[in-house]
Amino acid sequence: MLRWFVSLVLAVIWLVYIKASEEATGIGQGNLLSPVDNTPLVLGLIIFTIGYLFFLGMMFSSNIKEMIANYRRRRGY
């Protein structure tokens, strides 16, 4: 459970950092031989993160169902 949560948090922080650094840098186009636009990178990371979460959900679906059932039993739902 904790590994899954840490992976999700790190992925979201990474995406936010890339998006924020893209807007914060005022470097002219082509300086430092960097790409002008990193939208494809962000889109690729988003697609990868969604796929990774889907893969984790498939691998640990029984554990996730058991965790939800235990949570409902403790809460009395």
PDB file with SEQRES, HELIX, SHEET and CRYST1 records, atoms N, CA, C and O in Angstrom:
SEQRES   1 A   77  MET LEU ARG TRP PHE VAL SER LEU VAL LEU ALA VAL ILE          
SEQRES   2 A   77  TRP LEU VAL TYR ILE LYS ALA SER GLU GLU ALA THR GLY          
SEQRES   3 A   77  ILE GLY GLN GLY ASN LEU LEU SER PRO VAL ASP ASN THR          
SEQRES   4 A   77  PRO LEU VAL LEU GLY LEU ILE ILE PHE THR ILE GLY TYR          
SEQRES   5 A   77  LEU PHE PHE LEU GLY MET MET PHE SER SER ASN ILE LYS          
SEQRES   6 A   77  GLU MET ILE ALA ASN TYR ARG ARG ARG ARG GLY TYR              
HELIX    1 AA1 LEU A    2  ALA A   24  1                                  23    
HELIX    2 AA2 ASN A   31  LEU A   33  5                                   3    
HELIX    3 AA3 THR A   39  MET A   59  1                                  21    
HELIX    4 AA4 SER A   61  ARG A   75  1                                  15    
CRYST1    1.000    1.000    1.000  90.00  90.00  90.00 P 1           1          
ATOM      1  N   MET A   1       0.833  -1.189   0.000  1.00  0.00           N  
ATOM      2  CA  MET A   1       0.000   0.000   0.000  1.00  0.00           C  
ATOM      3  C   MET A   1       0.871   1.243   0.000  1.00  0.00           C  
ATOM      4  O   MET A   1       0.638   2.174  -0.771  1.00  0.00           O  
ATOM      5  N   LEU A   2       1.876   1.257   0.866  1.00  0.00           N  
ATOM      6  CA  LEU A   2       2.724   2.438   0.984  1.00  0.00           C  
ATOM      7  C   LEU A   2       3.545   2.656  -0.282  1.00  0.00           C  
ATOM      8  O   LEU A   2       3.716   3.798  -0.709  1.00  0.00           O  
ATOM      9  N   ARG A   3       4.059   1.582  -0.893  1.00  0.00           N  
ATOM     10  CA  ARG A   3       4.840   1.722  -2.129  1.00  0.00           C  
ATOM     11  C   ARG A   3       3.995   2.309  -3.241  1.00  0.00           C  
ATOM     12  O   ARG A   3       4.459   3.170  -3.989  1.00  0.00           O  
ATOM     13  N   TRP A   4       2.762   1.852  -3.356  1.00  0.00           N  
ATOM     14  CA  TRP A   4       1.856   2.350  -4.387  1.00  0.00           C  
ATOM     15  C   TRP A   4       1.604   3.836  -4.176  1.00  0.00           C  
ATOM     16  O   TRP A   4       1.615   4.612  -5.131  1.00  0.00           O  
ATOM     17  N   PHE A   5       1.380   4.230  -2.935  1.00  0.00           N  
ATOM     18  CA  PHE A   5       1.104   5.628  -2.628  1.00  0.00           C  
ATOM     19  C   PHE A   5       2.332   6.497  -2.894  1.00  0.00           C  
ATOM     20  O   PHE A   5       2.207   7.595  -3.438  1.00  0.00           O  
ATOM     21  N   VAL A   6       3.513   6.016  -2.515  1.00  0.00           N  
ATOM     22  CA  VAL A   6       4.739   6.779  -2.745  1.00  0.00           C  
ATOM     23  C   VAL A   6       4.983   6.941  -4.240  1.00  0.00           C  
ATOM     24  O   VAL A   6       5.375   8.019  -4.685  1.00  0.00           O  
ATOM     25  N   SER A   7       4.756   5.890  -5.020  1.00  0.00           N  
ATOM     26  CA  SER A   7       4.923   5.983  -6.472  1.00  0.00           C  
ATOM     27  C   SER A   7       3.983   7.016  -7.064  1.00  0.00           C  
ATOM     28  O   SER A   7       4.385   7.812  -7.912  1.00  0.00           O  
ATOM     29  N   LEU A   8       2.747   7.008  -6.627  1.00  0.00           N  
ATOM     30  CA  LEU A   8       1.769   7.965  -7.129  1.00  0.00           C  
ATOM     31  C   LEU A   8       2.159   9.388  -6.756  1.00  0.00           C  
ATOM     32  O   LEU A   8       2.088  10.288  -7.593  1.00  0.00           O  
ATOM     33  N   VAL A   9       2.565   9.599  -5.525  1.00  0.00           N  
ATOM     34  CA  VAL A   9       2.948  10.945  -5.073  1.00  0.00           C  
ATOM     35  C   VAL A   9       4.169  11.441  -5.842  1.00  0.00           C  
ATOM     36  O   VAL A   9       4.200  12.595  -6.268  1.00  0.00           O  
ATOM     37  N   LEU A  10       5.172  10.589  -6.026  1.00  0.00           N  
ATOM     38  CA  LEU A  10       6.361  10.992  -6.769  1.00  0.00           C  
ATOM     39  C   LEU A  10       6.038  11.324  -8.218  1.00  0.00           C  
ATOM     40  O   LEU A  10       6.582  12.283  -8.766  1.00  0.00           O  
ATOM     41  N   ALA A  11       5.161  10.548  -8.846  1.00  0.00           N  
ATOM     42  CA  ALA A  11       4.781  10.825 -10.231  1.00  0.00           C  
ATOM     43  C   ALA A  11       4.071  12.167 -10.345  1.00  0.00           C  
ATOM     44  O   ALA A  11       4.352  12.941 -11.260  1.00  0.00           O  
ATOM     45  N   VAL A  12       3.161  12.446  -9.430  1.00  0.00           N  
ATOM     46  CA  VAL A  12       2.429  13.715  -9.466  1.00  0.00           C  
ATOM     47  C   VAL A  12       3.375  14.881  -9.202  1.00  0.00           C  
ATOM     48  O   VAL A  12       3.288  15.908  -9.876  1.00  0.00           O  
ATOM     49  N   ILE A  13       4.274  14.741  -8.235  1.00  0.00           N  
ATOM     50  CA  ILE A  13       5.236  15.809  -7.947  1.00  0.00           C  
ATOM     51  C   ILE A  13       6.130  16.061  -9.155  1.00  0.00           C  
ATOM     52  O   ILE A  13       6.432  17.212  -9.472  1.00  0.00           O  
ATOM     53  N   TRP A  14       6.549  15.009  -9.823  1.00  0.00           N  
ATOM     54  CA  TRP A  14       7.400  15.143 -10.999  1.00  0.00           C  
ATOM     55  C   TRP A  14       6.665  15.898 -12.103  1.00  0.00           C  
ATOM     56  O   TRP A  14       7.229  16.805 -12.715  1.00  0.00           O  
ATOM     57  N   LEU A  15       5.425  15.533 -12.357  1.00  0.00           N  
ATOM     58  CA  LEU A  15       4.649  16.218 -13.390  1.00  0.00           C  
ATOM     59  C   LEU A  15       4.432  17.689 -13.048  1.00  0.00           C  
ATOM     60  O   LEU A  15       4.545  18.553 -13.917  1.00  0.00           O  
ATOM     61  N   VAL A  16       4.125  17.973 -11.795  1.00  0.00           N  
ATOM     62  CA  VAL A  16       3.924  19.366 -11.378  1.00  0.00           C  
ATOM     63  C   VAL A  16       5.225  20.146 -11.510  1.00  0.00           C  
ATOM     64  O   VAL A  16       5.211  21.293 -11.956  1.00  0.00           O  
ATOM     65  N   TYR A  17       6.338  19.550 -11.134  1.00  0.00           N  
ATOM     66  CA  TYR A  17       7.633  20.226 -11.236  1.00  0.00           C  
ATOM     67  C   TYR A  17       7.961  20.554 -12.690  1.00  0.00           C  
ATOM     68  O   TYR A  17       8.399  21.663 -12.995  1.00  0.00           O  
ATOM     69  N   ILE A  18       7.754  19.600 -13.577  1.00  0.00           N  
ATOM     70  CA  ILE A  18       8.060  19.844 -14.990  1.00  0.00           C  
ATOM     71  C   ILE A  18       7.170  20.940 -15.542  1.00  0.00           C  
ATOM     72  O   ILE A  18       7.639  21.824 -16.259  1.00  0.00           O  
ATOM     73  N   LYS A  19       5.897  20.886 -15.213  1.00  0.00           N  
ATOM     74  CA  LYS A  19       4.975  21.908 -15.707  1.00  0.00           C  
ATOM     75  C   LYS A  19       5.323  23.274 -15.124  1.00  0.00           C  
ATOM     76  O   LYS A  19       5.289  24.271 -15.846  1.00  0.00           O  
ATOM     77  N   ALA A  20       5.658  23.344 -13.839  1.00  0.00           N  
ATOM     78  CA  ALA A  20       5.987  24.624 -13.200  1.00  0.00           C  
ATOM     79  C   ALA A  20       7.313  25.170 -13.719  1.00  0.00           C  
ATOM     80  O   ALA A  20       7.439  26.376 -13.933  1.00  0.00           O  
ATOM     81  N   SER A  21       8.298  24.307 -13.922  1.00  0.00           N  
ATOM     82  CA  SER A  21       9.591  24.793 -14.405  1.00  0.00           C  
ATOM     83  C   SER A  21       9.480  25.279 -15.840  1.00  0.00           C  
ATOM     84  O   SER A  21      10.220  26.172 -16.252  1.00  0.00           O  
ATOM     85  N   GLU A  22       8.567  24.702 -16.601  1.00  0.00           N  
ATOM     86  CA  GLU A  22       8.352  25.148 -17.979  1.00  0.00           C  
ATOM     87  C   GLU A  22       7.837  26.582 -17.995  1.00  0.00           C  
ATOM     88  O   GLU A  22       8.248  27.380 -18.837  1.00  0.00           O  
ATOM     89  N   GLU A  23       6.941  26.910 -17.070  1.00  0.00           N  
ATOM     90  CA  GLU A  23       6.361  28.243 -17.034  1.00  0.00           C  
ATOM     91  C   GLU A  23       7.275  29.242 -16.335  1.00  0.00           C  
ATOM     92  O   GLU A  23       7.213  30.435 -16.631  1.00  0.00           O  
ATOM     93  N   ALA A  24       8.117  28.786 -15.419  1.00  0.00           N  
ATOM     94  CA  ALA A  24       8.943  29.694 -14.629  1.00  0.00           C  
ATOM     95  C   ALA A  24      10.199  30.144 -15.365  1.00  0.00           C  
ATOM     96  O   ALA A  24      10.695  31.245 -15.127  1.00  0.00           O  
ATOM     97  N   THR A  25      10.713  29.311 -16.248  1.00  0.00           N  
ATOM     98  CA  THR A  25      11.956  29.670 -16.922  1.00  0.00           C  
ATOM     99  C   THR A  25      11.676  30.670 -18.018  1.00  0.00           C  
ATOM    100  O   THR A  25      10.777  30.485 -18.840  1.00  0.00           O  
ATOM    101  N   GLY A  26      12.443  31.711 -18.018  1.00  0.00           N  
ATOM    102  CA  GLY A  26      12.288  32.739 -19.040  1.00  0.00           C  
ATOM    103  C   GLY A  26      13.406  32.701 -20.057  1.00  0.00           C  
ATOM    104  O   GLY A  26      13.731  33.727 -20.653  1.00  0.00           O  
ATOM    105  N   ILE A  27      13.997  31.546 -20.266  1.00  0.00           N  
ATOM    106  CA  ILE A  27      15.112  31.401 -21.197  1.00  0.00           C  
ATOM    107  C   ILE A  27      14.573  31.473 -22.621  1.00  0.00           C  
ATOM    108  O   ILE A  27      13.507  30.937 -22.924  1.00  0.00           O  
ATOM    109  N   GLY A  28      15.309  32.128 -23.466  1.00  0.00           N  
ATOM    110  CA  GLY A  28      14.904  32.238 -24.861  1.00  0.00           C  
ATOM    111  C   GLY A  28      14.921  30.898 -25.561  1.00  0.00           C  
ATOM    112  O   GLY A  28      15.522  29.938 -25.080  1.00  0.00           O  
ATOM    113  N   GLN A  29      14.261  30.841 -26.694  1.00  0.00           N  
ATOM    114  CA  GLN A  29      14.147  29.581 -27.412  1.00  0.00           C  
ATOM    115  C   GLN A  29      15.510  29.126 -27.917  1.00  0.00           C  
ATOM    116  O   GLN A  29      16.261  29.911 -28.495  1.00  0.00           O  
ATOM    117  N   GLY A  30      15.822  27.860 -27.697  1.00  0.00           N  
ATOM    118  CA  GLY A  30      17.040  27.263 -28.215  1.00  0.00           C  
ATOM    119  C   GLY A  30      18.248  27.415 -27.319  1.00  0.00           C  
ATOM    120  O   GLY A  30      19.290  26.830 -27.614  1.00  0.00           O  
ATOM    121  N   ASN A  31      18.160  28.165 -26.249  1.00  0.00           N  
ATOM    122  CA  ASN A  31      19.305  28.302 -25.345  1.00  0.00           C  
ATOM    123  C   ASN A  31      19.595  26.975 -24.671  1.00  0.00           C  
ATOM    124  O   ASN A  31      18.687  26.201 -24.369  1.00  0.00           O  
ATOM    125  N   LEU A  32      20.858  26.729 -24.443  1.00  0.00           N  
ATOM    126  CA  LEU A  32      21.338  25.524 -23.766  1.00  0.00           C  
ATOM    127  C   LEU A  32      20.946  24.243 -24.506  1.00  0.00           C  
ATOM    128  O   LEU A  32      20.889  23.172 -23.901  1.00  0.00           O  
ATOM    129  N   LEU A  33      20.680  24.346 -25.789  1.00  0.00           N  
ATOM    130  CA  LEU A  33      20.321  23.202 -26.637  1.00  0.00           C  
ATOM    131  C   LEU A  33      19.152  22.402 -26.069  1.00  0.00           C  
ATOM    132  O   LEU A  33      19.086  21.183 -26.227  1.00  0.00           O  
ATOM    133  N   SER A  34      18.252  23.084 -25.422  1.00  0.00           N  
ATOM    134  CA  SER A  34      17.093  22.406 -24.845  1.00  0.00           C  
ATOM    135  C   SER A  34      15.915  22.501 -25.804  1.00  0.00           C  
ATOM    136  O   SER A  34      15.863  23.403 -26.639  1.00  0.00           O  
ATOM    137  N   PRO A  35      14.975  21.577 -25.689  1.00  0.00           N  
ATOM    138  CA  PRO A  35      13.789  21.673 -26.543  1.00  0.00           C  
ATOM    139  C   PRO A  35      12.986  22.924 -26.202  1.00  0.00           C  
ATOM    140  O   PRO A  35      12.947  23.358 -25.051  1.00  0.00           O  
ATOM    141  N   VAL A  36      12.356  23.484 -27.203  1.00  0.00           N  
ATOM    142  CA  VAL A  36      11.582  24.705 -27.012  1.00  0.00           C  
ATOM    143  C   VAL A  36      10.326  24.417 -26.209  1.00  0.00           C  
ATOM    144  O   VAL A  36       9.921  25.221 -25.370  1.00  0.00           O  
ATOM    145  N   ASP A  37       9.716  23.283 -26.461  1.00  0.00           N  
ATOM    146  CA  ASP A  37       8.456  22.952 -25.808  1.00  0.00           C  
ATOM    147  C   ASP A  37       8.558  21.540 -25.244  1.00  0.00           C  
ATOM    148  O   ASP A  37       8.942  20.613 -25.957  1.00  0.00           O  
ATOM    149  N   ASN A  38       8.221  21.373 -23.987  1.00  0.00           N  
ATOM    150  CA  ASN A  38       8.289  20.031 -23.405  1.00  0.00           C  
ATOM    151  C   ASN A  38       6.901  19.429 -23.218  1.00  0.00           C  
ATOM    152  O   ASN A  38       6.719  18.542 -22.384  1.00  0.00           O  
ATOM    153  N   THR A  39       5.924  19.899 -23.981  1.00  0.00           N  
ATOM    154  CA  THR A  39       4.576  19.325 -23.906  1.00  0.00           C  
ATOM    155  C   THR A  39       4.571  17.828 -24.232  1.00  0.00           C  
ATOM    156  O   THR A  39       3.898  17.069 -23.535  1.00  0.00           O  
ATOM    157  N   PRO A  40       5.301  17.370 -25.270  1.00  0.00           N  
ATOM    158  CA  PRO A  40       5.320  15.917 -25.512  1.00  0.00           C  
ATOM    159  C   PRO A  40       5.882  15.126 -24.333  1.00  0.00           C  
ATOM    160  O   PRO A  40       5.430  14.014 -24.060  1.00  0.00           O  
ATOM    161  N   LEU A  41       6.860  15.690 -23.639  1.00  0.00           N  
ATOM    162  CA  LEU A  41       7.415  15.013 -22.468  1.00  0.00           C  
ATOM    163  C   LEU A  41       6.371  14.886 -21.369  1.00  0.00           C  
ATOM    164  O   LEU A  41       6.213  13.818 -20.777  1.00  0.00           O  
ATOM    165  N   VAL A  42       5.662  15.967 -21.098  1.00  0.00           N  
ATOM    166  CA  VAL A  42       4.631  15.943 -20.057  1.00  0.00           C  
ATOM    167  C   VAL A  42       3.523  14.976 -20.447  1.00  0.00           C  
ATOM    168  O   VAL A  42       3.057  14.200 -19.613  1.00  0.00           O  
ATOM    169  N   LEU A  43       3.099  15.013 -21.698  1.00  0.00           N  
ATOM    170  CA  LEU A  43       2.050  14.104 -22.166  1.00  0.00           C  
ATOM    171  C   LEU A  43       2.503  12.651 -22.051  1.00  0.00           C  
ATOM    172  O   LEU A  43       1.731  11.789 -21.634  1.00  0.00           O  
ATOM    173  N   GLY A  44       3.750  12.383 -22.419  1.00  0.00           N  
ATOM    174  CA  GLY A  44       4.285  11.028 -22.290  1.00  0.00           C  
ATOM    175  C   GLY A  44       4.333  10.562 -20.846  1.00  0.00           C  
ATOM    176  O   GLY A  44       4.022   9.408 -20.549  1.00  0.00           O  
ATOM    177  N   LEU A  45       4.724  11.462 -19.945  1.00  0.00           N  
ATOM    178  CA  LEU A  45       4.758  11.100 -18.526  1.00  0.00           C  
ATOM    179  C   LEU A  45       3.362  10.836 -17.979  1.00  0.00           C  
ATOM    180  O   LEU A  45       3.171   9.931 -17.167  1.00  0.00           O  
ATOM    181  N   ILE A  46       2.393  11.620 -18.418  1.00  0.00           N  
ATOM    182  CA  ILE A  46       1.016  11.405 -17.970  1.00  0.00           C  
ATOM    183  C   ILE A  46       0.506  10.054 -18.454  1.00  0.00           C  
ATOM    184  O   ILE A  46      -0.087   9.296 -17.686  1.00  0.00           O  
ATOM    185  N   ILE A  47       0.738   9.754 -19.731  1.00  0.00           N  
ATOM    186  CA  ILE A  47       0.293   8.471 -20.283  1.00  0.00           C  
ATOM    187  C   ILE A  47       0.998   7.319 -19.564  1.00  0.00           C  
ATOM    188  O   ILE A  47       0.365   6.317 -19.233  1.00  0.00           O  
ATOM    189  N   PHE A  48       2.305   7.455 -19.320  1.00  0.00           N  
ATOM    190  CA  PHE A  48       3.046   6.412 -18.615  1.00  0.00           C  
ATOM    191  C   PHE A  48       2.513   6.217 -17.199  1.00  0.00           C  
ATOM    192  O   PHE A  48       2.357   5.084 -16.743  1.00  0.00           O  
ATOM    193  N   THR A  49       2.232   7.322 -16.501  1.00  0.00           N  
ATOM    194  CA  THR A  49       1.736   7.233 -15.126  1.00  0.00           C  
ATOM    195  C   THR A  49       0.382   6.545 -15.081  1.00  0.00           C  
ATOM    196  O   THR A  49       0.143   5.701 -14.218  1.00  0.00           O  
ATOM    197  N   ILE A  50      -0.509   6.900 -16.007  1.00  0.00           N  
ATOM    198  CA  ILE A  50      -1.823   6.254 -16.058  1.00  0.00           C  
ATOM    199  C   ILE A  50      -1.670   4.764 -16.351  1.00  0.00           C  
ATOM    200  O   ILE A  50      -2.327   3.935 -15.722  1.00  0.00           O  
ATOM    201  N   GLY A  51      -0.808   4.426 -17.299  1.00  0.00           N  
ATOM    202  CA  GLY A  51      -0.568   3.021 -17.616  1.00  0.00           C  
ATOM    203  C   GLY A  51       0.040   2.261 -16.453  1.00  0.00           C  
ATOM    204  O   GLY A  51      -0.307   1.106 -16.203  1.00  0.00           O  
ATOM    205  N   TYR A  52       0.947   2.915 -15.747  1.00  0.00           N  
ATOM    206  CA  TYR A  52       1.590   2.284 -14.588  1.00  0.00           C  
ATOM    207  C   TYR A  52       0.575   2.021 -13.486  1.00  0.00           C  
ATOM    208  O   TYR A  52       0.577   0.951 -12.877  1.00  0.00           O  
ATOM    209  N   LEU A  53      -0.289   2.992 -13.230  1.00  0.00           N  
ATOM    210  CA  LEU A  53      -1.319   2.804 -12.206  1.00  0.00           C  
ATOM    211  C   LEU A  53      -2.303   1.711 -12.618  1.00  0.00           C  
ATOM    212  O   LEU A  53      -2.756   0.936 -11.776  1.00  0.00           O  
ATOM    213  N   PHE A  54      -2.637   1.643 -13.905  1.00  0.00           N  
ATOM    214  CA  PHE A  54      -3.515   0.583 -14.399  1.00  0.00           C  
ATOM    215  C   PHE A  54      -2.851  -0.784 -14.208  1.00  0.00           C  
ATOM    216  O   PHE A  54      -3.498  -1.739 -13.779  1.00  0.00           O  
ATOM    217  N   PHE A  55      -1.559  -0.867 -14.528  1.00  0.00           N  
ATOM    218  CA  PHE A  55      -0.809  -2.108 -14.358  1.00  0.00           C  
ATOM    219  C   PHE A  55      -0.768  -2.529 -12.889  1.00  0.00           C  
ATOM    220  O   PHE A  55      -0.986  -3.698 -12.572  1.00  0.00           O  
ATOM    221  N   LEU A  56      -0.489  -1.575 -11.990  1.00  0.00           N  
ATOM    222  CA  LEU A  56      -0.478  -1.895 -10.563  1.00  0.00           C  
ATOM    223  C   LEU A  56      -1.854  -2.348 -10.091  1.00  0.00           C  
ATOM    224  O   LEU A  56      -1.969  -3.269  -9.282  1.00  0.00           O  
ATOM    225  N   GLY A  57      -2.894  -1.697 -10.600  1.00  0.00           N  
ATOM    226  CA  GLY A  57      -4.253  -2.089 -10.233  1.00  0.00           C  
ATOM    227  C   GLY A  57      -4.568  -3.507 -10.671  1.00  0.00           C  
ATOM    228  O   GLY A  57      -5.220  -4.256  -9.944  1.00  0.00           O  
ATOM    229  N   MET A  58      -4.100  -3.880 -11.874  1.00  0.00           N  
ATOM    230  CA  MET A  58      -4.329  -5.245 -12.355  1.00  0.00           C  
ATOM    231  C   MET A  58      -3.539  -6.262 -11.528  1.00  0.00           C  
ATOM    232  O   MET A  58      -4.054  -7.328 -11.191  1.00  0.00           O  
ATOM    233  N   MET A  59      -2.300  -5.930 -11.207  1.00  0.00           N  
ATOM    234  CA  MET A  59      -1.467  -6.878 -10.459  1.00  0.00           C  
ATOM    235  C   MET A  59      -1.961  -7.093  -9.037  1.00  0.00           C  
ATOM    236  O   MET A  59      -1.937  -8.210  -8.521  1.00  0.00           O  
ATOM    237  N   PHE A  60      -2.407  -6.018  -8.412  1.00  0.00           N  
ATOM    238  CA  PHE A  60      -2.777  -6.094  -7.005  1.00  0.00           C  
ATOM    239  C   PHE A  60      -4.275  -5.910  -6.800  1.00  0.00           C  
ATOM    240  O   PHE A  60      -4.697  -5.403  -5.761  1.00  0.00           O  
ATOM    241  N   SER A  61      -5.084  -6.316  -7.776  1.00  0.00           N  
ATOM    242  CA  SER A  61      -6.530  -6.107  -7.670  1.00  0.00           C  
ATOM    243  C   SER A  61      -7.126  -6.858  -6.478  1.00  0.00           C  
ATOM    244  O   SER A  61      -8.011  -6.339  -5.798  1.00  0.00           O  
ATOM    245  N   SER A  62      -6.650  -8.060  -6.227  1.00  0.00           N  
ATOM    246  CA  SER A  62      -7.197  -8.807  -5.081  1.00  0.00           C  
ATOM    247  C   SER A  62      -6.812  -8.126  -3.765  1.00  0.00           C  
ATOM    248  O   SER A  62      -7.617  -8.073  -2.835  1.00  0.00           O  
ATOM    249  N   ASN A  63      -5.595  -7.611  -3.686  1.00  0.00           N  
ATOM    250  CA  ASN A  63      -5.176  -6.907  -2.467  1.00  0.00           C  
ATOM    251  C   ASN A  63      -5.962  -5.615  -2.283  1.00  0.00           C  
ATOM    252  O   ASN A  63      -6.317  -5.254  -1.161  1.00  0.00           O  
ATOM    253  N   ILE A  64      -6.230  -4.924  -3.376  1.00  0.00           N  
ATOM    254  CA  ILE A  64      -6.992  -3.675  -3.297  1.00  0.00           C  
ATOM    255  C   ILE A  64      -8.418  -3.959  -2.841  1.00  0.00           C  
ATOM    256  O   ILE A  64      -8.964  -3.242  -2.002  1.00  0.00           O  
ATOM    257  N   LYS A  65      -9.025  -5.021  -3.403  1.00  0.00           N  
ATOM    258  CA  LYS A  65     -10.383  -5.390  -2.989  1.00  0.00           C  
ATOM    259  C   LYS A  65     -10.416  -5.765  -1.509  1.00  0.00           C  
ATOM    260  O   LYS A  65     -11.336  -5.387  -0.784  1.00  0.00           O  
ATOM    261  N   GLU A  66      -9.405  -6.511  -1.071  1.00  0.00           N  
ATOM    262  CA  GLU A  66      -9.331  -6.904   0.339  1.00  0.00           C  
ATOM    263  C   GLU A  66      -9.145  -5.681   1.240  1.00  0.00           C  
ATOM    264  O   GLU A  66      -9.744  -5.604   2.313  1.00  0.00           O  
ATOM    265  N   MET A  67      -8.323  -4.733   0.811  1.00  0.00           N  
ATOM    266  CA  MET A  67      -8.100  -3.526   1.595  1.00  0.00           C  
ATOM    267  C   MET A  67      -9.392  -2.712   1.717  1.00  0.00           C  
ATOM    268  O   MET A  67      -9.700  -2.194   2.791  1.00  0.00           O  
ATOM    269  N   ILE A  68     -10.142  -2.599   0.623  1.00  0.00           N  
ATOM    270  CA  ILE A  68     -11.410  -1.859   0.651  1.00  0.00           C  
ATOM    271  C   ILE A  68     -12.418  -2.578   1.539  1.00  0.00           C  
ATOM    272  O   ILE A  68     -13.148  -1.936   2.294  1.00  0.00           O  
ATOM    273  N   ALA A  69     -12.462  -3.913   1.454  1.00  0.00           N  
ATOM    274  CA  ALA A  69     -13.386  -4.684   2.295  1.00  0.00           C  
ATOM    275  C   ALA A  69     -13.038  -4.515   3.773  1.00  0.00           C  
ATOM    276  O   ALA A  69     -13.930  -4.357   4.606  1.00  0.00           O  
ATOM    277  N   ASN A  70     -11.751  -4.548   4.101  1.00  0.00           N  
ATOM    278  CA  ASN A  70     -11.334  -4.338   5.498  1.00  0.00           C  
ATOM    279  C   ASN A  70     -11.688  -2.937   5.964  1.00  0.00           C  
ATOM    280  O   ASN A  70     -12.118  -2.754   7.103  1.00  0.00           O  
ATOM    281  N   TYR A  71     -11.517  -1.961   5.114  1.00  0.00           N  
ATOM    282  CA  TYR A  71     -11.851  -0.574   5.468  1.00  0.00           C  
ATOM    283  C   TYR A  71     -13.349  -0.435   5.732  1.00  0.00           C  
ATOM    284  O   TYR A  71     -13.764   0.218   6.689  1.00  0.00           O  
ATOM    285  N   ARG A  72     -14.152  -1.058   4.870  1.00  0.00           N  
ATOM    286  CA  ARG A  72     -15.612  -0.983   5.048  1.00  0.00           C  
ATOM    287  C   ARG A  72     -16.045  -1.696   6.321  1.00  0.00           C  
ATOM    288  O   ARG A  72     -16.946  -1.232   7.020  1.00  0.00           O  
ATOM    289  N   ARG A  73     -15.404  -2.832   6.625  1.00  0.00           N  
ATOM    290  CA  ARG A  73     -15.749  -3.550   7.852  1.00  0.00           C  
ATOM    291  C   ARG A  73     -15.417  -2.723   9.085  1.00  0.00           C  
ATOM    292  O   ARG A  73     -16.188  -2.696  10.044  1.00  0.00           O  
ATOM    293  N   ARG A  74     -14.279  -2.054   9.061  1.00  0.00           N  
ATOM    294  CA  ARG A  74     -13.890  -1.230  10.209  1.00  0.00           C  
ATOM    295  C   ARG A  74     -14.792  -0.019  10.357  1.00  0.00           C  
ATOM    296  O   ARG A  74     -15.105   0.388  11.476  1.00  0.00           O  
ATOM    297  N   ARG A  75     -15.212   0.560   9.242  1.00  0.00           N  
ATOM    298  CA  ARG A  75     -16.077   1.742   9.274  1.00  0.00           C  
ATOM    299  C   ARG A  75     -17.547   1.381   9.459  1.00  0.00           C  
ATOM    300  O   ARG A  75     -18.349   2.226   9.857  1.00  0.00           O  
ATOM    301  N   GLY A  76     -17.894   0.156   9.178  1.00  0.00           N  
ATOM    302  CA  GLY A  76     -19.274  -0.291   9.346  1.00  0.00           C  
ATOM    303  C   GLY A  76     -20.179   0.053   8.178  1.00  0.00           C  
ATOM    304  O   GLY A  76     -21.379   0.258   8.359  1.00  0.00           O  
ATOM    305  N   TYR A  77     -19.610   0.117   6.969  1.00  0.00           N  
ATOM    306  CA  TYR A  77     -20.431   0.429   5.784  1.00  0.00           C  
ATOM    307  C   TYR A  77     -21.136  -0.800   5.291  1.00  0.00           C  
ATOM    308  O   TYR A  77     -21.871  -0.736   4.305  1.00  0.00           O  
TER     309      TYR A  77                                                      
END                                                                             
